[in-house]
Amino acid sequence: WMSASIISFCISLYSLTLSVESNFVDEERAYELKAVLEMKHRAAEMIWGGILLLCLGLTVKEQIDGVVARSGSMVVEKNKKQT
């Protein structure tokens, strides 16, 4: 998680830099550059957010699978003791 946090911080700085740069661009003279900077800014946020969401989902699924496996083994042991 530490490496994910470092990468997340770097992506956030990159995204912030693109956002600030797009604010300095004159919309009338360089509309295309401003649009590209804003698009890269949003894309970086969305792609990294999706990757983090995927990692979080896999971690939660792993935890749920572990709980289900432990409770299943408890039920099997309890049934063996009763017979």
Protein Blocks (a to p, Z undefined) as FASTA:
>chain_A
ZZmmmmmmmmmmmmmmmmmmmmmpcfklmmmlmmmmmmmmmmmmmmmmmmmmmmmmmmmm
mmmmmmmmmmmmmmmmmmmmmZZ
